[in-house]
Amino acid sequence: MRLHRGSSKDARDETPAPETLPLSASPSRVSVEVEVLRSGRRRRARFDVPTGTLVRTLVRMAGETPEGCAVLRDETPLPLDSPIEETVRLTVVPTFSGG
């Protein structure tokens, strides 16, 4: 039997290897807890976001204006354009208020 060019029935000796990810592959989503401190009050929110989400985006998701806030991881300030690569707890401190 002769098959025409491009046939999906073409005989193949090799079985394609299954796609597997190495154990060290990072998860596609991470959990982030955001605590907003304002006027002596605390407000907490938890978000499940894609790996690589920017700190700026999380501040907006928490209902704050990124440019008017300081963001800390433990006691270390984070730039707003830092990507989140792992589960983390962030503290957001608004640095000014309207008036």
Buried (B, 14 or more C-beta within 10 A) or exposed (E): EEEEEEEEEEEEEEEEEEEEEEEEEEEEEBBBBBBBBEEEEEEEBEBEBEEEBBBBBBBEBBEBEBEEBBBBBEEEEBEBEBEBEEEBBBBBBBEEEEE
